[in-house]
Amino acid sequence: MSGPRYTKLVQSLPASVPFVAPEQQERKQGYAFAARLGANEGLFGASPKAIKAMQEQAGQQWKYGDPISHDLRAALADHHGIEAKNIVVGEGIDGLLGYLVRLLIEPGDAVVTSDGAYPTFNYHVAGFGGVLHKVAYNQDHEDPSALFDKARETNAKLIYLANPDNPMGTWHEGTVIETVLDTLPPGCLLVLDEAYIDFAPLHTSPVTDIEDPRIIRMRTFSKAYGLAGARVGYAMGAAELIKNFDKIRNHFGMNRAAQHGALAALQDQAWLARTCEAVSRARDRIAQIAAQNGLSSLPSAANFVAIDCGKDGAYASEVMTALTAEGIFVRKPIIAPQDRCIRVTCGPEQDMDLFEAAFARALMKSSKNFQ
C-alpha cells in the first residue's frame, strides 16, 4: 500500500507550528488560565457595533463572503486616503505574509529578518524554500540599517521589519525607515509589519507614496480593534503589487461575518481611541508591577510590555513556567539576549491584579529554583 508522494521540501521540514496556543496548554495542564496575557489579543474587546454587525450576519452564513471585500476595502481606502486598488484584504497578517512569500520567493531565494523577530514570517519563508538570513537586534530594537546591509550582501528579495516590534515592543520613528528605504537594494521589497501601529506614538509610521514599489505595509484588526478570532488583515502597496495577490490568494478565504465586523469596527473610531487609552494605562501598570518587584521594563509602543527578569533566558523561562502554574499565560522571546524578558499583554484591571499577585509569587519561586 503506497501513500502520498511529498515534495522534497515538505519532507525536509519539521511538523511544527510557530506558537503553542493557550488552549493547547490548557488541555495539557488540565485547567484554564485565569488570565490570558500571552497572545497579544485585544483584551479590551471589540466595538459593540462590530459584535452586532457579526451577529446580524449569523443567519446569512450560508452565503460566501464577498471575494473582493469590496465594502471593507472601500472604507479602508477612505480611511487611509488612498484607492481601493492599493489594498488587499486577507486572513490576518499571517495569511497575507503567506501570500506575499508565495508571490515572490522560490527555493533558494534570500530573505532577511531579525533574529528573534516574528516567527510566523520565517515559517512561511521555510515553507516556500526561501533562505533566511538574520541580523541581531541592536539594544532591543530591530536594526533597519543592518537589515538593509544584509539584504545587499545576500541579494535578498524580501526584508521583514516590524514597527513597533514584536516581541520587544520597541519602535523607530518613521523618519528612520524613510531614510533607510533609500538604501534598499534593487529588486528587494520591504515588508513593514504595522500590526501594533494604532498603539504607537505619532510619526511612528513612515510617510511614503502608496505607489512606491519598494514597500508593502501590513495592518490588522486583531490587536487594537479586538477581532483576533475573526482573522482580518490588510496590506497596502503599489497597485501593481496588490493586483498580483489575485493570482494566488484564496478568493473565498474571508468569512462573511468577519468582513462585516471589521467594517463596523473601522467605523467606530471612538471605541478604538478608548481602547488605545486603556492599553496605555495598562502599559504603565505593568511597568509599575515590574518596578515594585525590583525589575525594569522596556518602553513599549504595542499592547504588551517586555519585562526584563534581570538574569538570562533560562531564568526568564523559570518565571514563565511559575506564572503558568499560577494560571497566568504569558510568552517570552526565544533568542538571547532578548530571552531574558517575559512579554505581558495589556489587559483590564482584573487581569492586571491577577498578574501582579502571581508575578511576585512566581519570582520568589523562580529565585529559589534558580539558586
N, C-alpha and C positions, 0 to 999 in steps of 0.2 A: 504494500500500500504506500503510495507516494503522497507527499504533501506539497504545499506551495513552494515555488522557487523564488526565494527572497533575493533582492538585489545584494550585490557585494557591499554596498554602502550600509544598507539596513543590517546586514549580518555583522558589520563592524561596530555597530552602536550598542550601548547598554540599554536595557529596557528600564528606563527611569524617567521620572518627571522632575521639572525644576524645583518644585516645592512639595513638601508633605503637608496636606491640608489639615486644618484643625479637626475636621470631622474624622479623619483617619486616625489622628492621635487620640481623640475621644473614644473611638471604638477599641483601640488597643488598650487604653488605660481603664476603660470601663466606667467612666464618669464624664460629665460635661464640664467644660471650662466655666468658671464663674465670671470671667472677664476675657473677652476675645480681643486682645491687643497686639496681634502679631501680623495680620494680613493687610494692614493699612486700608481697610474698608472705611466707608463713611459712617462712622458710628453715631453720628447725629441724625442719620436717616435722610430719606428723600423728601422732596417737597410733597405736601399732601395733594397738590394738584397733579403731580406725576403719578402718585398712587391711584388717584381717582381715574386718571386717563387710562391706566393699565387695567383697572378693574372694569371699566366700561368696554374694554376690548375682549374681556373674557368670553363673551358669547360669540365673538367674531373669530375665534381662534381656528375655526375650520378653514379660514382663508389664509393663503400665504401672505407674508409681509410684502410690501412694495419692494421689488428687487432693486430699484434705484434710490430708495429712501428719499423720494422727491421732496416731500414737505419738510423733512428734517434738514436735508441739505440746503434747501432754500432759506430756512430760518437761520442755519449756521452761517450761510453766506452773508445774510443781512447783519448778523451779529458781529462778524469779523470784517465787514466792509469789503468783501471780495465777491467772486462769482461762484455759482454752484459747480461750474466745471472744474474749479480748483479744489474740490472736496470729494473725498470718498469716505463712505461710512462702512464700518466693519465690526466684527465680533470682538470688541475691545481692542486696545493697543496690541495685545498679544496676537490676535488674529491678523491684524494689519501688518505687524512685523513679519509674520509668516508669509503673507502675500508678497511683501516687498523683497524678502530674501529669495523667494521663488522667481520673482521677476528678473533679478539681477545676478544671482550667484549660481555658478556652475561648479562642478567638482574641481578643486584646486584653486579657486579664486580667493584672493586675500581679503580679509575683513579685519577691521581694527576696533577694539573696545578697551575699556579699563579693566584691570584685573580685580575682580570682586564686584563688578557692576552687575546690572540686572541679568540674571542667568537665563531667562526665557529667550532673550535675543540670541544668546550663544547656542541654545537648544535648536533654534530654527536654522542657524548657520550650519551646525553639525549635520542636521537632517538633510540639507541640500549639498553637502560635500564641501562647503567652504572651509578655508583655513583661517583660524582665529589667531590674531596677533594682539597681545595685551600689553598695556603700559600701566605702570604703578600710579596710584593716587599720589597727589602732592599735598601734604598737610591736610589729609582727609577730604580733599576736593579732587574731582576729576580734573585732569590736566589737558586742556584743549591743545596747547602748543605741542605737547608730547604726542598726543593722539595724531595730530596732523603730520608731525615729523615721521612717525611710524608709517603713516599712510603713504608718504612719499617714498620711504625706504622700501616698502613692500609692494608698491603699485596697487594699493588696495582699491576696491570698488565701492566699499561702504565704510563709514565711520559711525559708530554709535556713541552718542553723548546724551546723558540725561541732565536736564537743568530745570528745576532742582534735582539733586541726585538722590537715587535710592541705591544703597541703604543708609547713607550718611545724613541726608537732609541738607547738605551744604549746597551752595549755589554760586553762580557767577553773574555779574552784571551783564546785560545784553550786549553792551559795547565790547566786552571781551570776545564774545562769539562773533560779532560783526567784524572785528579786526582780524581774527584768526581765519575767518572764512576766505579772506583774500589770499591766503596761502594754501588753499585747498588744491591738491594736485589735479590735473586734467582727468576727466572721466570718473572722478570719485564723487560720491553723494554723501552728504552729512545727514544722518538720521537724528533729528533733535526730538528727544522724548520729553514732552512737556506735561506729563501726567499730573504733576503737582503744581502747575503754574498758577492756579487760582489762589493758592495759599501764599504765594511769594510776594516780596516787595515789588513796588512799581519799578519798571525798567529792567526786570529780570529777563524778559523775553526780548530777543534781538529784533531790530526793525530791519526787515528785508522786503524786497519786492516779491510778491507772491509768484511771479513768473520767473524768479531766479532758479535756474535748473540745478543749482548746486545743493539745494536744501529741501528736505521734506520734514514737516512738523507733525508730531503725533499728539493728539489730545484725547481725553476720556471723560465719560460720565460716571466712572467707577469711584472716584475719590470725592471731590467737593460736592458733586450732585447726588451722592449716596445711592448709586444704581449699579453697584458691582455685579450683583446677580443677574442684571438684565443684559450685560455684555454689550455695551455700545461704546465704540470709539470712533474717531475720525482722523483722517490725515489731510493736511493742506499742503499743496505744492503746485508746481507749474502744470498747466492744463494737459500738456503732452504726457507728462509722467502719470498724472492721475488717470488719464484715459487708458493707459496701458494696464491698470488694475482690472479693467473689464475683461481682459483676455484670460485671466486666470482665477479671479475671485469666485467664491461661492455666491451666486447671484440671489439665492434664496436663503442665505445664511442668517439674515437678520429677522428675528421673530417680530410679529406684528405688534404685540403689546409693548415690547421694548422700544420700538420706534416711536410709538405714541407717548410713552412715558418720558423718553428723552426730550421730545419736542416740548411737552408741558414743563419739564424741569428747566429747560433753557429759557422758557418764557417767564419763569418765576425767579428773577434775579434778586428780589428781596430776600427770598429764602436762602439763596446762595450766599449773600452778604452776611446774614445771621450765622450761617454755618461757619464761614471763614472767621468771624469774630469768636465763635465758640472754640474753634480749633486754636486760635491764638491764645486764648485763656488757658486751654489745656496744655499747650506747649510750655507756658510759664509754670503751670502747676507741676509738670513732670520735671522741669529743671529745678524747681524748688525741692521736690522729693529727693532728687539726686543730691542736692547740696546738703540737705539736712542729714543725709547718710554719709557725708564726707566725700562725695564724688562730684565729678564735673559732668556736664553735658555739652553736646555740640550745638551751636546756634543752628536752627532749622528753619527752612522755608517750605516745609512739607507738612503733612498731617501726622507726623511722628517725630520722635526725638531719639537720637542715639545717646545713650548714657555710657560714659567711659567707666568701666568697672575697676580701673586702676591697676590691673595686672595684665596677664596675657590672655590669649584666646581660650586656653584650657580652663582658666578661672571663670571667664565670662560664660563658658558652656555650663560650668557648675551652677552659676547663678541662674541661668535659664532653666536648667533641669529642676532646681529648687523651686522656681516660680511655677513650673508646670505642676509640681507636686502640691503646690498651694492653690491650684485651679486657675492660674493666670497664664494665658497663652501669649508669648512674645516670640520674636525671632532675633537673629543676630547676623552680622556679616560673617563671611566664611574665610576671608583672606586676611592674613596679617599685614599691617598692624591694625587694620580696622576691626578685626575679630575680637579685639579687647572690649568691644562695646556690645550692649544689647540694644534692641530697637523697640520702642514702645509707641503704639498708636495712640493718638489723642482721642479721648472719649468723654462722655458725660461725667458729672461729678461722682456718681455712684461707682463708676468703673475706676476713676482715679482714686477714690477712697479705698477700694479693694486692693488696687495696686500698691498704694502707699503702705498699707498694713502688711501685705505679703512681701514686699520688697525688703523691708527691714528684717523680717524673719529669714528670708532667702539668703541675704548677705551674711547673717550670723551663722546659718547652717553651712554655707559655702566656705566661709573662712575656717571653720572647724575642720571640714573635709579636706581643705587645701593645705593644711599645715604640714 
